Amino acid sequence: MPHIADTRGILRENLSDAGCDLEMIEQFMTLVEQGNREEGLALLAKHRKRLLDCCHAEQKKLDCLDYLVYQMNKQGKKPSRF
């Protein structure tokens, strides 16, 4: 764990915890060090969108599974068609 005064280390750790790979971390750090704050924010927004898309895909899988369980429970009250 980085020392509290190590803002670069803390930033790197935060990016890593957010699922950023080493290449993205380096790219972000370079942008920030060069004063390209807007490009850095755009990079983070792009990564956030990817993470959210993954969440939505996983949610769809859960919904499908829940529907299957619902249908099987519903069928349990009638003669089985499986």
C-alpha positions in Angstrom: 0.0 0.0 0.0 1.4 3.4 -0.9 2.3 6.0 1.7 -0.4 8.7 2.2 2.0 11.3 0.8 2.5 9.2 -2.4 -0.3 10.6 -4.5 1.1 8.9 -7.7 1.1 5.6 -5.9 -2.4 6.1 -4.6 -3.6 7.1 -8.0 -2.1 4.0 -9.6 -3.6 1.8 -6.9 -7.0 3.3 -7.4 -6.8 2.8 -11.2 -5.7 -0.8 -10.7 -8.6 -1.4 -8.2 -10.9 0.1 -10.8 -9.8 -2.7 -13.2 -7.4 -0.6 -15.4 -4.6 -2.6 -16.9 -1.0 -1.5 -16.7 -1.1 0.0 -20.2 -4.1 2.1 -19.4 -2.6 3.2 -16.1 0.5 4.4 -17.8 -1.5 6.2 -20.5 -3.6 7.9 -17.9 -0.6 8.9 -15.8 1.2 10.3 -18.9 -1.9 12.3 -19.9 -2.2 13.8 -16.4 1.5 14.6 -16.1 1.3 16.4 -19.4 -1.6 18.4 -18.2 -4.1 16.7 -20.5 -6.8 16.5 -17.8 -9.7 16.4 -20.3 -8.1 13.5 -22.2 -7.5 11.7 -19.0 -11.1 12.1 -18.0 -12.2 10.9 -21.4 -10.1 7.8 -20.9 -11.7 7.1 -17.5 -15.2 7.7 -19.0 -14.4 5.1 -21.8 -13.3 2.6 -19.2 -16.3 3.2 -17.1 -18.6 2.6 -20.1 -16.8 -0.7 -20.7 -17.3 -1.8 -17.1 -21.0 -0.8 -17.2 -21.5 -2.7 -20.4 -20.1 -5.8 -18.7 -22.4 -5.3 -15.7 -25.4 -5.0 -18.1 -24.3 -8.2 -19.9 -24.0 -10.1 -16.6 -27.4 -8.7 -15.5 -29.0 -10.1 -18.6 -27.6 -13.5 -17.8 -29.0 -13.3 -14.3 -32.4 -12.3 -15.7 -32.3 -15.3 -18.0 -31.4 -17.6 -15.2 -34.1 -16.1 -12.9 -36.7 -16.6 -15.7 -35.7 -20.2 -16.1 -36.0 -20.8 -12.3 -39.3 -19.1 -12.3 -40.6 -21.2 -15.2 -39.3 -24.4 -13.5 -41.0 -23.5 -10.2 -44.2 -22.7 -12.1 -44.0 -26.1 -13.9 -43.5 -27.8 -10.5 -47.1 -27.0 -9.7 -48.3 -28.8 -13.0 -47.3 -32.0 -14.7 -43.7 -31.6 -16.1 -43.1 -30.8 -19.7 -39.3 -31.1 -19.4 
